[in-house]
Amino acid sequence: MQARSITEKPLKMRWVMISFAFLATVLNYIDRLAFNYLGAEGALRELIPNDLFGYISTVFFVAYMVSNAFSGFVIDRLGTRLGYALCMCFWTTASLLHALARIPLHFGIARFFLGIGEAGNWPAAIKLTGEWFPSAERSTASGIFNSGAAIGAVVAPPLIAYLGTNYGWQTTFIVIGCLGYLWLIAFWFTYYTPKQSLQDVKSKHIPVGKLIKNRFVLSLTLSKIFMDPVWYFITFWIGRYLVDVHGWGLAKIGIYAMIPFIAADAGNILGGLFTQLIIKKGIPVYKARKLAVTLFSLLTAGSLILGPLIIHTPTVALIVLAVAGFNHAAYTANTMAFPADVVPQNAIASVWGLASVGAGLGGAVFQSVSGVTVQNLSESYNYSVAYNSVFIGYGVLALLGLSVILFLMGPLLKDKNLEALAVQEIGHKEQ
């Protein structure tokens, strides 16, 4: 499909296109979280204890890390339409495979393939955002599509609790898996890439070796090793936390576990709007982004480190997780705009994919650490001590992630070296 000019219906169509990224992200999280909630109690909980749950989650993030190493480059080369469609097809099929699992190893294999497919959602969505939105609006657009993660996390508890309670876990995986194919059909027959500038059309992809050595790419990757696992802890462990510490069942989790994710959804939108507002007040884009991520990461860390001091009821626990979720989502909405601010257009997906290797690595390491910590401390003390320790640990990780952005990343300005490489590639091609 040929690119069409963005001047045809610029305002109307860009919101249609970002809605596809939003819906894909919703489905991404429903597929991702189904196993976590279905395994919080009942037959799957008996089959998979906390330490084994941590290891299976690690398998997902190992695959996520591996996929991020190449998914961005694949999407940059195939284009947003074909690349996004392939990702959706792959992870939807992997979600369906969960229904065939019978032993923990089977779930580990299904989670591995799910991680391979799901990793492509973010570089594809960020590439879509870079194609359709100007710089000042990208953090807002990023917040919109990334709010799909929170919406998916809001929808997942009641949907999965209802399906799991009434129809069983196998049927649940089949139903949620099939939703992806509906998205795939609509996206394939609707999406097109807007016409780019002459330089964007002609420019050649920057070699991966140049990107890996780039200061911005390395810093973004390192920051995600520390910061992204905070969100993964909230999404992966909230079900087991409410069962272990507060004695809840799946039906009650289905009603109330959505609260932190409703807050995160608000954070996705308001985090982007906050940055857009201070940019309009005259603060340069690169300063506004760092100001925003500093504020939101400090609030994330503070809620998790201080939270255990005040958590005595499940209501307070959900409030603490809601504060952490809101601020982490607001932080992420701004960091997702970083690549489009710094690197050439045709390297956006590649850079985000490389940086997300850090997310996968951090997720793999700290999911295992969480599982072992909860299992061992709960046996030595109790579940409350175990989870409080994990809360504090993730708060410290948020501070480490912020430190990388503030002290190692450098200014969020267009990288002249990478732009020069793109120009050189054009020149070599035309000679």
Helices and strands as residue ranges (DSSP letters): H 10-38, H 43-47, H 50-78, H 80-97, G 98-100, H 104-118, H 121-132, H 135-167, H 169-188, H 198-202, H 208-212, H 215-244, H 250-256, H 259-280, H 285-310, H 314-335, H 338-342, G 345-347, H 348-380, H 383-407, H 416-430
